[in-house]
Amino acid sequence: MQNNITLSRPGPWIDHLFSAVAAQKGGVVRRSVAWVEREVGLERFKEEVRLRGFRLLQSGGQFIIICNRTPLKVIV
């Protein structure tokens, strides 16, 4: 079953994102840049990531959130 949500307030959307299994286990989640900008706003999103000590990357039209606080090492 797929979980499609449409929210008019950013708080519940942010809670939903960071309660994902991958986020809870220190994994990686990704979201569309356009969707983040529309549903939450870029500044609010960056602040939420920063408050958790996570890393936020952008590749093309996707945000990649690394949901742990370990150092990030770029290999190539």
C-alpha positions in Angstrom: 0.0 0.0 0.0 1.4 3.4 -1.0 1.1 6.3 1.4 0.1 9.4 -0.5 -0.3 12.5 1.6 -1.2 16.1 0.8 -0.6 18.6 3.5 -1.3 22.3 3.8 1.0 22.8 6.8 4.7 21.9 6.8 4.9 20.5 10.4 3.0 17.2 9.7 4.9 16.7 6.4 8.3 17.1 8.2 7.2 14.7 10.9 6.1 12.2 8.3 9.4 12.5 6.4 11.7 12.0 9.5 9.6 9.2 10.9 10.3 7.1 7.9 12.0 3.8 8.7 15.2 4.8 6.7 15.4 8.1 8.7 14.9 6.4 12.0 17.6 3.8 11.2 20.2 6.4 10.2 19.7 5.7 6.5 19.1 7.9 3.5 15.8 9.4 2.2 15.2 11.5 -0.8 12.6 14.0 -1.9 11.9 16.1 -5.0 13.2 19.6 -4.7 10.0 21.0 -6.3 7.9 19.1 -3.8 9.9 20.3 -0.8 9.7 23.9 -2.0 6.0 23.7 -2.5 5.0 21.8 0.7 7.6 23.1 3.2 9.8 25.8 1.8 13.5 25.4 1.3 14.6 27.5 4.4 12.3 25.6 6.8 13.5 22.3 5.3 17.1 23.1 5.7 16.6 24.2 9.3 14.8 20.9 10.1 17.7 18.9 8.6 20.3 21.1 10.4 18.5 20.7 13.8 18.8 17.0 13.5 22.4 17.1 12.7 21.8 15.4 9.3 23.3 16.2 5.9 21.4 17.6 2.9 22.7 17.1 -0.6 21.1 18.0 -3.9 21.5 16.2 -7.2 19.5 17.4 -10.1 15.9 17.7 -9.0 16.3 15.5 -5.8 17.3 16.3 -2.3 19.2 13.5 -0.6 19.1 13.5 3.2 21.7 11.5 5.1 19.9 10.8 8.4 22.8 10.3 10.7 25.5 12.5 12.3 28.6 10.6 11.3 31.2 12.4 9.2 30.6 12.5 5.5 33.5 11.3 3.3 33.3 12.1 -0.5 35.1 9.3 -2.3 35.0 10.5 -5.9 
